[in-house]
Amino acid sequence: MAIIEEKLSVTEIKILQYLADGERPSVRLHYTDATVRQYLFLIREKMGVPTTYNAIATALRQGLID
């Protein structure tokens, strides 16, 4: 697997961290829900995973988020 950290932007990593913490990224980042959904689509594409859950789990395993 490619190094995911190099593929993801700082904002994309923040979104995954907020989700892992049980927070709403749209509220924390002052984005619309539609914008966050678009980011999540791009995150899943970049990471090559089918779900947001898989993206969070992969980010946790690789130490991108805690």
HULIN-V351461 format. One record per residue. RES is the residue in one letter. SS is DSSP state (@ for helix, = for strand, . for the rest). PHI is phi in degrees with one decimal (none if undefined). D_FIRST is the distance of its C-alpha to the first C-alpha in Angstrom with 1 decimal. Layout:
res=<RES | RES>
ss=<SS | SS>
phi=<PHI | PHI>
d_first=<D_FIRST | D_FIRST>
This chain:
res=<M | A | I | I | E | E | K | L | S | V | T | E | I | K | I | L | Q | Y | L | A | D | G | E | R | P | S | V | R | L | H | Y | T | D | A | T | V | R | Q | Y | L | F | L | I | R | E | K | M | G | V | P | T | T | Y | N | A | I | A | T | A | L | R | Q | G | L | I | D>
ss=<. | . | . | @ | @ | @ | @ | . | . | @ | @ | @ | @ | @ | @ | @ | @ | @ | @ | @ | . | . | . | . | @ | @ | @ | @ | @ | . | . | . | @ | @ | @ | @ | @ | @ | @ | @ | @ | @ | @ | @ | @ | @ | @ | . | . | . | . | @ | @ | @ | @ | @ | @ | @ | @ | @ | @ | . | . | . | . | .>
phi=<none | -67.7 | -71.7 | -67.4 | -55.7 | -71.3 | -86.6 | -94.9 | -79.5 | -60.1 | -63.5 | -63.8 | -66.8 | -60.7 | -60.2 | -62.4 | -64.3 | -60.8 | -63.2 | -62.7 | -84.3 | 79.5 | -102.7 | -94.1 | -57.9 | -62.5 | -73.4 | -63.9 | -99.0 | 59.2 | -109.1 | -75.1 | -61.3 | -63.6 | -65.2 | -65.0 | -60.3 | -65.0 | -59.2 | -64.2 | -59.8 | -65.2 | -60.3 | -61.2 | -61.8 | -63.5 | -85.4 | 70.3 | -121.5 | -83.0 | -133.4 | -64.9 | -56.7 | -62.7 | -64.7 | -65.4 | -61.4 | -65.2 | -62.7 | -64.5 | -61.2 | -88.8 | 77.3 | -74.2 | -133.0 | -131.5>
d_first=<0.0 | 3.8 | 6.5 | 8.0 | 11.4 | 12.0 | 11.7 | 14.0 | 17.7 | 19.9 | 21.5 | 18.4 | 17.5 | 21.2 | 21.3 | 18.6 | 20.6 | 23.9 | 22.7 | 21.6 | 25.0 | 26.8 | 28.0 | 28.4 | 26.4 | 29.1 | 31.8 | 30.2 | 29.2 | 32.3 | 30.3 | 31.4 | 29.6 | 28.9 | 27.2 | 24.9 | 24.2 | 23.2 | 20.9 | 19.3 | 18.9 | 17.2 | 14.9 | 13.9 | 13.5 | 11.4 | 9.0 | 9.4 | 11.3 | 15.0 | 16.8 | 17.5 | 17.6 | 14.0 | 13.2 | 15.5 | 14.2 | 10.6 | 12.3 | 14.6 | 12.3 | 10.6 | 14.2 | 14.5 | 17.4 | 19.8>
